[in-house]
């Protein structure tokens, strides 16, 4: 296979994402890479090729088409296994994907999401009240006290997860997405997944006993009223909605805040703007500038296919480097500058592209817009309070901590 004959670029989860993106693009539009565990794949490095990969009819998300997985060459304890295998819509193609997506899509359409705006604003205000109670000039971890609890509380309310289960699920999701930080490795992933499934099983039983007006009850009814949703699909769909419903947004918020703090002139323009769509534009630029998902995993060639002049053999895995695509100099002038007024700010693939475009993109964008506007409306003089601790992950791009100082407005410095 051509993939195995190429010298792969090793994707390092601890690498500087800007430098890594630049190095990937320099190698070409479709590059052989090595994922953790020595797993080989192709990756798209520019926007046009990423869109082609994400929307290609001859590339499927169904891992049954990956011989290395089907024939046991990918171990069950591979650290990315939970992101490439399962019964949820993320791992399905064709009719199965459309069926599963249809069952959830109505909850994430425009009207229901816009109806959440007052509640999201209320939660954001409550969280900032708690931060403000620490006093002027206080130092807080913005991720821990604001960026994390905001989307977690929102998605748990959409699903009907009781408050008593939120902190338990949070700890388990933390172990899943950043296991290397706790030293547990792949074994920790297996434990986290088993624990999450157990929690979701208990939630399903509780909702069967006492139905409510929430997405979990709606999916249970789809499962129990017919054969459209298996029990495994039910659990894994809830798993997907929960993790996708908060992890991307957490990093979208923290990445954009950090980008603004590092670009005070851009922050000043945002604070001085009287355009009601300013924070929406800032959120879009944040997604382009610093995609919360650095690499979209994983698609497989259903037959020999050519993309960007490269032959992809049947069964070979293909990913897309979303961070690199967002900084594509062909599509964006001065791509490494944060400029929310640029006309191409929405030309990115941070939420994917094609049939698997992120179902929760509308909610994530709204949460990010509200978070930014509420935060800087309350603390326009927000300032860094030390170096943030960056995540080390192939699947997520963001920060484990983001220390900031809450201070009254004293004018925003300019570059």
C-alpha positions in Angstrom: 0.0 0.0 0.0 1.2 3.5 -0.8 0.4 4.7 2.8 2.9 2.2 4.3 5.6 3.2 1.8 5.5 6.8 2.8 7.6 8.2 5.7 4.9 9.4 8.1 4.7 12.7 9.9 4.3 11.8 13.6 1.4 13.7 15.1 2.6 14.7 18.6 -0.2 15.6 21.0 2.3 17.8 22.9 3.5 19.8 19.9 2.7 23.5 19.4 -0.4 23.3 17.2 0.6 26.3 15.0 4.0 24.9 14.2 2.6 21.4 13.6 -0.1 22.8 11.3 2.5 24.8 9.3 4.8 21.7 9.0 1.9 19.5 7.8 0.8 22.0 5.1 4.3 22.3 3.9 4.3 18.6 3.1 1.3 18.8 0.8 -2.5 18.7 0.8 -2.8 15.0 1.8 0.0 13.6 4.0 0.9 10.3 5.5 0.9 10.6 9.3 1.4 8.4 12.4 -1.2 8.5 15.2 -0.5 7.4 18.8 0.2 3.7 18.9 2.0 3.7 15.6 -1.3 3.7 13.6 -0.8 5.0 10.0 -3.3 7.3 8.3 -3.6 10.0 5.6 -4.5 13.5 6.7 -5.8 16.5 4.8 -3.9 19.7 5.6 -5.7 22.5 3.7 -9.3 23.6 3.7 -10.3 22.4 0.2 -8.8 19.0 0.8 -10.3 18.7 4.3 -13.7 19.5 2.9 -13.2 16.9 0.1 -12.2 14.2 2.7 -15.0 15.0 5.1 -17.6 15.0 2.4 -16.3 12.3 0.0 -18.8 9.6 -1.0 -16.1 7.0 -1.1 -14.9 7.6 2.4 -17.1 6.1 5.2 -17.1 6.5 9.0 -18.0 2.8 9.4 -15.0 1.1 11.0 -16.0 -2.2 9.5 -14.2 -1.0 6.4 -10.9 -0.7 8.3 -9.0 -4.0 7.9 -6.6 -3.3 10.7 -9.4 -3.0 13.1 -11.6 -5.8 11.7 -8.7 -8.2 11.7 -7.5 -7.4 15.2 -4.3 -5.4 14.5 -5.7 -2.5 16.4 -5.8 -3.5 20.1 -8.9 -3.0 22.2 -6.9 -0.8 24.5 -5.7 1.6 21.8 -6.1 5.1 23.3 -8.3 6.4 20.5 -10.5 3.3 20.2 -13.6 4.9 21.8 -13.5 7.6 19.1 -13.4 5.3 16.2 -15.6 2.3 17.2 -19.2 2.1 18.4 -22.9 2.0 17.5 -23.6 5.7 17.6 -24.1 7.9 14.5 -20.5 9.1 14.6 -19.3 5.6 13.5 -22.0 4.9 10.9 -22.4 5.6 7.2 -25.2 5.7 4.7 -28.7 4.7 5.8 -27.8 3.8 9.4 -26.2 7.2 9.9 -29.2 9.0 8.4 -31.6 7.0 10.6 -29.7 7.7 13.9 -29.1 11.4 13.0 -32.8 11.9 12.2 -33.8 10.7 15.7 -31.8 13.5 17.4 -31.7 16.3 14.8 -35.0 17.9 15.7 -33.7 18.8 19.2 -30.8 20.7 17.6 -32.6 22.6 14.9 -32.8 26.4 14.9 -35.9 27.0 16.9 -35.2 24.7 19.9 -31.7 26.0 20.1 -32.6 29.6 19.9 -35.2 28.9 22.6 -32.4 28.0 24.9 -30.8 31.5 24.7 -32.4 32.9 27.8 -31.4 29.8 29.9 -27.8 29.9 28.6 -27.6 33.6 29.5 -29.0 32.8 32.9 -26.5 30.0 33.6 -23.6 32.2 32.3 -24.7 35.0 34.6 -24.9 32.7 37.6 -21.4 31.4 37.0 -20.0 34.9 36.7 -21.8 35.9 39.8 -19.9 33.2 41.6 -16.6 34.4 40.1 -17.3 38.0 40.9 -18.0 37.1 44.5 -14.2 36.5 44.8 -13.7 40.2 44.6 -12.0 42.7 42.1 -8.6 41.5 41.0 -9.3 37.9 42.0 -7.6 35.1 40.0 -9.7 32.3 38.8 -9.3 29.3 36.4 -11.7 30.3 33.7 -12.0 26.8 32.3 -12.9 25.3 35.7 -15.3 28.0 36.9 -16.9 29.1 33.6 -16.1 27.4 30.3 -16.6 23.9 31.6 -19.8 24.2 33.7 -21.7 26.3 31.2 -22.0 23.7 28.3 -22.1 20.8 30.8 -25.1 22.2 32.5 -26.8 23.1 29.3 -26.4 19.7 27.6 -27.4 17.9 30.8 -30.6 19.9 30.9 -31.3 19.1 27.3 -30.9 15.4 28.1 -32.6 15.5 31.4 -29.5 14.4 33.4 -30.2 15.2 37.1 -27.9 17.6 38.9 -26.7 14.8 41.2 -25.2 12.9 38.3 -23.5 15.9 36.5 -20.3 15.9 38.6 -20.0 12.1 38.4 -20.2 12.2 34.6 -17.8 15.1 34.4 -15.1 13.2 36.2 -15.6 10.2 34.0 -15.5 12.2 30.8 -12.3 13.9 32.0 -10.7 10.5 32.4 -11.8 9.6 28.9 -10.6 12.6 26.9 -7.3 13.2 28.7 -6.3 9.8 30.2 -2.6 10.5 29.7 -2.8 13.4 32.2 -3.6 10.9 35.0 -1.2 8.2 34.1 -3.9 5.6 33.5 -3.4 5.3 29.8 -5.6 2.9 27.7 -6.7 1.0 30.8 -8.1 4.2 32.2 -10.1 4.7 29.0 -11.7 1.3 29.4 -12.7 2.0 33.0 -14.1 5.4 32.0 -16.2 4.1 29.2 -17.6 1.3 31.3 -18.4 3.8 34.1 -20.1 6.2 31.7 -22.2 3.4 30.1 -23.2 2.3 33.6 -24.3 5.9 34.4 -26.2 6.2 31.2 -27.9 2.8 31.7 -29.1 4.0 35.1 -30.4 7.3 33.5 -32.3 5.3 30.9 -33.9 3.1 33.6 -34.9 6.2 35.6 -36.4 7.9 32.6 -38.3 4.7 31.6 -39.8 4.7 35.1 -40.6 8.5 35.1 -40.6 9.9 31.6 -40.0 13.7 31.2 -39.9 16.3 28.5 -36.3 15.8 27.5 -34.2 14.3 24.7 -33.4 11.1 26.7 -37.1 10.3 27.1 -37.7 11.0 23.4 -34.9 8.6 22.4 -36.2 5.9 24.8 -39.6 6.2 23.2 -38.0 5.8 19.8 -36.3 2.6 21.1 -39.3 1.2 22.9 -42.0 2.0 20.3 -40.3 0.2 17.4 -37.1 -1.2 16.0 -35.5 2.1 14.9 -33.1 2.2 17.8 -31.4 -0.7 19.4 -30.5 -0.6 23.1 -26.8 -0.3 22.3 -27.5 2.5 19.9 -29.6 4.2 22.5 -26.8 4.2 25.1 -24.1 5.2 22.6 -26.2 8.0 21.1 -26.6 9.4 24.6 -22.9 9.0 25.1 -22.1 10.9 21.9 -24.6 13.7 22.5 -23.2 14.2 26.0 -19.5 14.3 25.1 -20.0 16.2 21.8 -22.4 18.5 23.6 -19.7 20.0 25.9 -16.1 19.1 25.0 -16.0 21.1 21.8 -17.7 24.1 23.4 -15.4 24.2 26.4 -12.4 24.5 24.2 -14.1 26.9 21.8 -14.7 29.3 24.7 -11.2 28.9 26.3 -9.3 29.0 23.0 -11.1 32.2 21.9 -10.7 33.9 25.3 -7.0 33.1 25.2 -6.7 34.4 21.6 -8.4 37.7 22.6 -6.1 38.1 25.6 -3.1 37.5 23.4 -4.4 40.0 20.8 -5.4 43.1 22.8 -6.1 45.2 19.7 -8.7 42.7 18.6 -10.2 42.6 22.0 -10.4 46.4 22.1 -12.2 46.4 18.7 -14.7 43.9 20.1 -15.3 45.9 23.3 -15.8 49.2 21.4 -18.1 47.7 18.8 -21.8 48.5 18.9 -22.7 45.8 16.3 -25.0 43.3 18.0 -23.4 40.5 16.0 -19.9 41.3 17.2 -19.6 38.3 19.6 -21.0 36.0 17.1 -18.3 37.1 14.7 -15.6 36.7 17.4 -16.9 33.2 18.1 -16.6 32.3 14.4 -13.1 33.7 14.1 -12.1 31.8 17.3 -13.2 28.5 15.7 -11.2 29.3 12.5 -8.2 30.5 14.4 -8.0 27.7 17.0 -10.2 24.8 16.2 -11.2 22.9 19.4 -10.8 19.6 17.5 -7.4 19.5 15.9 -7.9 16.3 13.9 -11.2 14.7 12.7 -11.0 10.9 13.2 -11.5 8.7 11.2 -12.8 7.8 7.7 -12.0 4.7 5.5 -11.8 4.2 1.8 -14.6 1.9 0.6 -12.6 1.5 -2.6 -9.4 2.7 -4.2 -9.8 6.5 -4.3 -7.7 9.5 -5.4 -7.8 12.7 -3.5 -5.4 15.7 -4.1 -3.4 13.6 -6.5 -2.8 10.9 -3.9 -4.0 7.3 -4.3 -5.8 6.0 -1.2 -6.2 2.2 -1.2 -9.4 0.5 -0.1 -9.5 0.2 3.6 -6.9 2.9 4.4 -7.9 5.4 7.1 -8.1 9.1 6.4 -8.4 12.0 8.8 -8.6 15.8 8.4 -6.4 18.2 10.3 -9.0 20.8 11.2 -6.6 23.2 12.9 -4.3 23.3 9.9 -7.2 23.8 7.6 -8.4 26.8 9.6 -5.1 28.5 9.1 -5.0 27.8 5.3 -3.2 30.7 3.7 -4.9 30.0 0.3 -8.3 30.8 1.8 -7.4 33.4 4.5 -5.2 36.5 4.3 -2.8 36.6 7.2 -4.2 33.4 8.6 -2.2 33.5 11.8 -3.8 36.8 12.8 -7.0 36.9 14.9 -9.3 39.2 13.0 -13.0 38.8 13.6 -13.8 41.3 10.8 -12.3 39.1 8.1 -14.9 38.1 5.5 -13.7 34.5 5.5 -14.0 33.9 9.2 -16.7 31.2 8.7 -14.5 29.3 6.1 -13.4 26.6 8.4 -14.2 23.0 9.2 -14.1 23.1 13.0 -17.5 21.5 13.1 -16.8 19.1 10.2 -18.3 19.2 6.7 -20.8 17.1 4.7 -23.1 14.4 6.1 -21.3 14.3 9.4 -21.3 18.0 10.1 -21.6 18.4 13.8 -25.2 18.1 14.9 -24.7 20.4 17.9 -22.8 23.1 16.0 -25.7 25.6 16.3 -25.8 25.0 20.1 -22.0 25.2 20.5 -21.8 28.4 18.5 -24.6 30.0 20.5 -23.0 29.0 23.9 -19.7 30.4 22.8 -21.2 33.7 21.6 -23.1 34.1 24.9 -20.1 33.1 27.0 -17.9 35.6 25.3 -20.4 38.5 25.4 -21.4 37.8 29.0 -17.8 37.4 30.2 -16.3 40.5 28.6 -19.5 42.5 29.3 -19.0 41.8 33.0 -15.2 41.9 33.0 -14.0 44.0 30.1 -10.6 44.3 31.8 -10.1 40.6 32.1 -6.3 39.8 32.1 -4.1 36.8 32.0 -2.9 35.6 35.4 -0.1 33.1 34.4 0.6 30.6 31.7 -2.3 28.4 30.7 -1.8 24.6 30.8 -2.3 23.2 27.3 -4.1 19.9 26.7 -2.0 17.1 25.3 -4.4 15.3 23.0 -4.9 14.3 19.4 -8.6 14.6 19.7 -8.9 18.0 21.5 -7.1 21.3 21.3 -7.4 23.6 24.2 -6.3 24.1 27.8 -6.5 22.2 31.0 -6.4 25.4 33.0 -6.8 29.1 31.9 -5.9 31.4 34.8 -7.2 34.9 34.5 -7.5 37.9 36.8 -10.9 39.6 37.2 -10.3 43.4 37.3 -12.4 46.5 36.7 -12.2 48.2 33.3 -9.1 50.4 33.1 -8.9 50.7 29.4 -7.7 47.9 27.1 -4.1 48.1 26.0 -3.4 48.1 22.3 -0.5 46.6 20.3 
